[in-house]
């Protein structure tokens, strides 16, 4: 599995912690995030990750800003992206199993690093259930056309 990851300035600390988790887990990733703590605009950092996931270059993406809201809104503007804003483990499991989310968005000011790590581990491990959920995913895709 290959992961594209990014943040804006409000998510830099958590992004670096999640990259450490990916390293510890042996998961390949590319960091698309800012390399300073200077203020940046989240759409500029959401789009490259969303494009990389939508193109199939990366399997999934992780986006982090202060709340996760801006990143998830921006990423969902890219065709083929199903970005889910998640701040608990149950939702991380459900959004993969039921919604086949391909981008996880989180807020550094909302979740602490310990919970964020559990969310990421759960989200990465969970598989899409298909079945009755597949028809719903197809309906979402049809909204993009």
BELFEN-V417016 format. One line per field, one symbol per residue. psi: psi as a letter, one per 40 degrees, with the letter a starting at -180 (. if undefined). A space follows every 50 residues. Layout:
psi->???
//
This chain:
psi->hhhhiiiadeedddddddddddddefhhihheiieieihihdddeddddd ddddeedidiihhhadeedddddddeehhehghhhheiddddddddddef iehhhihdediidddddddddddddiihdbbdddddddddddde.
//
